[in-house]
Amino acid sequence: MFSDLIKFIRQIYNTEDFLPLHEPVFFGNEKKYLNECIDSTFVSSVGKFVDRFEDMVAKYTGAKYAIATVNGTAALHIALQLVGVDKKSEVITQPLSFVATCNAISYCGAKPVFIDVDRDTMGLSPKYLLKFLKEQTVQRADGCYNKITGKRISAVLPMHTFGHPCRIDEIAAICDEYNIVLIEDAAESLGSFYKNKHTGTFGRIAAFSFNGNKTITTGGGGMIVTDDQTLAKRAKHITTTAKLPHSFEYDHDEIGYNYRLPNLNAALGCAQMETLEFILQNKRELALAYEKFFEGRKVDFVKETENSKANYWLNAIILTSNEERDRFLKSTNEAGIMTRPIWRLMNRLEMFKSCQTDELTNAYWLEERVVNIPSGVRL
Ligand SMILES: *Cc1c(COP(=O)(O)O)cnc(C)c1O
């Protein structure tokens, strides 16, 4: 199987060279906008490309407001802080994610609580979320409290793994019922829809990432999206050092952050947004080719689930065992084809070991078997 796949990948990418997992592609107005940006001298955190990039992302996702940040982690950090995640509280999230999700929770002084994922979406499971809330929490006047730790649960933070939407409408309904704010880590899911609604628009606020390995990139960058005007205003204020608008005075009314996206990066982002539809179509065709290849084989190719349209950011396969996974990683990487295991579960990392953990049967099962295979755009 492995040598068949290696041959197949070399064929569809039409190369004998080293093949990375996911390279950015620049074939649009990137250089033009970057030059315009440099010529204007507005290369830093003020400029027309920042506003334009925010408008493009808001329009595309259907969110009312978008606020650009230096990276996706910063976007998550501010999103969490603005809805009241603090050191006296906890945030329910999935153990199967990139470390940035839990880092952002930690920056607010809060502790993650880990609840299992669904096997098919690889995202937070509404079933286990509901079971946990039913059995392990109590409602008080100011919110939902964890019976064991006595702490308030200030948010639920699901993530759309590799661009596959989780069952976000069910999760949203549960959060409503239990009076908990829903925040989406949509870092991996620009271009992914659930029931024709863009991921990141189901909760009160969400974060996207434009890191170099994501579907589109600004070098480094992120975006906060929300429909709430007050939150949007606060997000812009707090990411720009909480400076009060004035033509020459420097006055700040709270501790803010220097988290604003530079215009130079936004210029790249505008050009990348223009190519997004092409990129998504190209990635969908690649995913279909993989799906066909794996048909009738013992290895499962991860497909989009019912009701969802995935961006197929990173293609993933599920191998039959941990041993097979290790053999697969070794033989593909030795053959110059980059493949990568899914993240080590967050509850196993030193800094999050002491956090409360529900039963994580599906997460452990996936951790042992899931591998990403080359997913970059073919030009
Ligand atoms: C990429 C990513 C982020 C944000 O990453 P940055 O590198 O800070 O832009 C957050 N969460 C997840 C799940 C991610 O994959």
The ligand as an SDF file (V2000), in Angstrom:
LIG
                    3D

 15 15  0  0  0  0  0  0  0  0999 V2000
   -2.8680   27.6270   13.3350 C   0  0  0  0  0  0  0  0  0  0  0  0
   -3.7250   27.4570   14.5140 C   0  0  0  0  0  0  0  0  0  0  0  0
   -3.9350   28.4960   15.4500 C   0  0  0  0  0  0  0  0  0  0  0  0
   -3.3080   29.8410   15.3880 C   0  0  0  0  0  0  0  0  0  0  0  0
   -2.0190   29.8040   15.0010 O   0  0  0  0  0  0  0  0  0  0  0  0
   -1.0880   31.0660   14.6680 P   0  0  0  0  0  0  0  0  0  0  0  0
    0.1480   30.3540   14.2080 O   0  0  0  0  0  0  0  0  0  0  0  0
   -0.8910   31.8030   15.9400 O   0  0  0  0  0  0  0  0  0  0  0  0
   -1.6940   31.9080   13.6100 O   0  0  0  0  0  0  0  0  0  0  0  0
   -4.8240   28.2580   16.4850 C   0  0  0  0  0  0  0  0  0  0  0  0
   -5.4660   27.1100   16.6130 N   0  0  0  0  0  0  0  0  0  0  0  0
   -5.3080   26.0940   15.7320 C   0  0  0  0  0  0  0  0  0  0  0  0
   -6.1020   24.8550   15.9030 C   0  0  0  0  0  0  0  0  0  0  0  0
   -4.4270   26.2270   14.6620 C   0  0  0  0  0  0  0  0  0  0  0  0
   -4.2730   25.2170   13.8060 O   0  0  0  0  0  0  0  0  0  0  0  0
  1  2  1  0
  2  3  1  0
  2 14  2  0
  3  4  1  0
  3 10  2  0
  4  5  1  0
  5  6  1  0
  6  7  2  0
  6  8  1  0
  6  9  1  0
 10 11  1  0
 11 12  2  0
 12 13  1  0
 12 14  1  0
 14 15  1  0
M  END
$$$$
